[in-house]
């Protein structure tokens, strides 16, 4: 699974939402692993493209996000 076409990159693309899901899944997995290993504070930056790639409603409560 990966971003391989322009349709993954812009909100107008027919697979944009799928690409957002992939990115969000990857970020959530990394945050959960870090948290399980003792990291208490996680701040991430969603600065790819329009800064709205990660679906914030799916982030764990202990994660803060900065957009753009």
Beta strands, then each sheet from edge to edge (+ up, - down):
strand 1: 42-46
strand 2: 63-67
sheet 1: 1+ 2+
end
